[in-house]
Structure formats: structure tokens, C-alpha cells
Amino acid sequence: MEQLSLFQMQAAIRKPKFLVLEQVKVQLMDEEIDSETHYYRKFYEPHIINKVGEVLQIIITTKAITYEVDIYGTRYYLLEEELVGL
């Protein structure tokens, strides 16, 4: 097991691609990136694909960056790979 320094941890932190209140468009994530999310959006939430929303909150974890996006008054939690900037 290797011990990490603060400098190594700082480099490992990912920065969000979008900012709060930024307009984003939802796209269907590529199946090769995350097949579970791809099929969930495709069959259970196809009405949000290609819709424009506004980022309300950014949630950063060690594994992923998740965005809370408001689309026509409903909030959805979307991965960074599902969004495109306008």
C-alpha cells in the first residue's frame, strides 16, 4: 500500500466541466461508458434526451461528478458525460 501526499490528492481531484446556473443540453450517454445509465435514460427517461436545462447544483465525489439539472421544473441528477454545454 502506498501513502499519498496532499499534492498527489490535489492532482486527483476532478474539476467540474459546467458551472451552477449554466445552460446544458442532455444527450444519451454512449453505451460503452456506462451501459446501465445508457439504458435507463433510453427506456425510462427518453423525454429528457435533447432537452435544455439549468445546472442547480454540482456534486463531486471521488468516482464521478453529478449535476442536479432543472428541466422544465423537474430536477434530474445527471452525470457529466450526459451533458453538453450550449
C-alpha positions as CSV (number, residue, x, y, z in Angstrom):
1,M,0.0,0.0,0.0
2,E,1.3,3.4,-0.9
3,Q,0.8,6.6,1.1
4,L,-0.4,9.6,-0.8
5,S,0.7,13.2,-0.2
6,L,-1.6,16.2,-0.3
7,F,-0.1,17.2,-3.6
8,Q,-1.0,13.8,-5.2
9,M,-4.5,14.1,-3.8
10,Q,-4.9,17.6,-5.2
11,A,-4.0,16.3,-8.7
12,A,-6.5,13.5,-8.5
13,I,-9.5,15.8,-7.8
14,R,-11.5,16.4,-10.9
15,K,-12.9,19.8,-11.8
16,P,-16.5,20.2,-13.0
17,K,-17.0,21.0,-16.7
18,F,-20.1,23.1,-16.1
19,L,-20.9,25.8,-13.6
20,V,-24.0,26.5,-11.5
21,L,-26.8,28.3,-13.5
22,E,-25.2,27.3,-16.8
23,Q,-27.5,26.1,-19.6
24,V,-26.8,22.5,-20.6
25,K,-28.3,20.0,-23.1
26,V,-28.9,16.4,-22.2
27,Q,-27.5,13.7,-24.5
28,L,-27.8,10.0,-24.5
29,M,-24.5,8.7,-22.9
30,D,-22.5,6.2,-25.0
31,E,-23.3,2.6,-24.0
32,E,-19.6,1.8,-23.8
33,I,-19.1,4.4,-21.0
34,D,-21.9,3.2,-18.7
35,S,-24.4,0.8,-20.1
36,E,-26.7,0.9,-17.1
37,T,-27.2,4.6,-17.3
38,H,-27.5,4.5,-21.1
39,Y,-30.4,2.0,-21.0
40,Y,-32.1,3.7,-18.0
41,R,-32.2,7.0,-19.8
42,K,-33.2,5.4,-23.1
43,F,-36.2,3.4,-21.8
44,Y,-37.3,5.3,-18.6
45,E,-36.5,8.9,-19.3
46,P,-36.4,9.4,-23.1
47,H,-38.3,12.6,-22.7
48,I,-35.3,14.5,-21.3
49,I,-32.9,13.5,-24.1
50,N,-32.0,16.6,-26.3
51,K,-33.7,18.9,-23.8
52,V,-32.1,22.0,-22.3
53,G,-31.8,22.5,-18.6
54,E,-30.1,24.6,-16.0
55,V,-27.5,23.4,-13.6
56,L,-28.7,23.9,-10.0
57,Q,-26.0,22.0,-8.0
58,I,-22.7,20.2,-8.6
59,I,-21.9,17.1,-6.5
60,I,-18.3,15.9,-6.7
61,T,-17.2,12.5,-5.4
62,T,-14.1,10.5,-6.0
63,K,-15.8,8.4,-8.7
64,A,-17.9,10.9,-10.6
65,I,-19.2,14.4,-11.0
66,T,-23.0,14.6,-10.8
67,Y,-25.1,17.6,-11.7
68,E,-28.6,18.5,-10.5
69,V,-30.3,19.9,-13.5
70,D,-33.7,21.6,-13.7
71,I,-35.5,20.6,-16.9
72,Y,-39.0,22.3,-17.2
73,G,-39.4,22.5,-13.4
74,T,-38.3,18.9,-12.6
75,R,-34.9,18.1,-11.1
76,Y,-32.7,15.3,-12.5
77,Y,-29.3,14.0,-11.4
78,L,-27.1,13.6,-14.5
79,L,-23.5,12.6,-15.0
80,E,-21.1,14.9,-16.7
81,E,-20.9,12.6,-19.7
82,E,-24.6,13.1,-20.3
83,L,-24.4,16.8,-20.7
84,V,-23.2,19.2,-23.4
85,G,-22.7,22.9,-23.0
86,L,-24.6,25.5,-25.0
